[in-house]
Amino acid sequence: MVPKSALAIPETVIHEVTELLNNSINLLQPYLIALTPHELRSMPKMSDKSLPFVEKTRDYTQASPQFIPLYMDAEQLQTDLAVFEDLTGLLRISKQLTSGLDDSAMQAGANGFTRALSYYNSVKQAAKMGVPGAKGIHEDLSKRFSKNRTEREETQNTTDQQI
């Protein structure tokens, strides 16, 4: 299987997109809220199945207002639904962008890591064969593959004690 190559994005495009995204964040910031994990868990969620129910309810509040409870603000229901629809449209665009960025970054990272592993394996083989300069590079790069920090420290302490 031939790996897909990630295309290098020109610096001008990166700069322009970064600027546009930052402008988008700044434009939307006054209208966005942050929810706590508890708030997220405890609130009812609007889904594709719930949306038609809420839309019908909005329509019924207009057609049959006599059933609106005194504590309910029917105009706010309309506003909530409009905001939800606006944000959902923006969210779809954002998810499309995020998905493309995620996939492209994942591919670029995989390609880079695969190439780095090729170099590492070449250096590892060269170190085994005693090629000058390979041992130091191999020792440095092999730190990535040590089991965990504690084990590395124990190995280093044992090595220090033997010296």
URTACOR-V117107 format. One record per pair of residues at least 4 apart in sequence whose C-alpha atoms are under 8 Angstrom apart, sorted by the first residue. I is the first residue (numbers start at 1). J is the second residue. Records with the same first field share a line. If there is no record, write none. Layout:
I->J ; J
//
This chain:
3->111
4->107
5->107 ; 108 ; 111
6->104 ; 105 ; 107 ; 108
9->13 ; 14
10->14
11->15
12->16
13->17
14->18
15->19
16->20
17->21
18->22
19->23
20->24
21->25
22->26
23->27
24->28
25->29
26->30
28->32
35->39 ; 40
36->40
37->41
38->42
39->43
46->50 ; 51
47->51
48->52
49->53
50->54
51->55
52->56
53->57
54->58 ; 81
55->59 ; 81
56->60
57->61
58->62 ; 74 ; 77 ; 78
59->63
60->64 ; 65
61->65 ; 67 ; 68 ; 74
64->68
68->72 ; 74
73->77
74->78
75->79
76->80
77->81
78->82
79->83
80->84
81->85
82->86
83->87
84->88
85->89
86->90
87->91
88->92
89->93
90->94
91->95
92->96
93->97
94->98
95->99
96->100
97->101
98->102
99->103
100->104
101->105
102->106
103->107
104->108
105->109
106->110
107->111
108->112
109->113
110->114
111->115
112->116
113->117
114->118
115->119
116->120
117->121
118->122
119->123
120->124 ; 138 ; 141
121->125
122->126
123->127 ; 134 ; 135 ; 137 ; 138
124->128 ; 134 ; 135 ; 138
125->129
126->130 ; 131 ; 134 ; 135
127->131 ; 132 ; 133 ; 134 ; 135 ; 138
130->134 ; 135
131->135
133->137
134->138
135->139
136->140
137->141
138->142
139->143
142->146
146->151 ; 152
147->151 ; 152
148->152
149->153
150->154
151->155
152->156
153->157
154->158
155->159
156->160
157->161
158->162
159->163
//
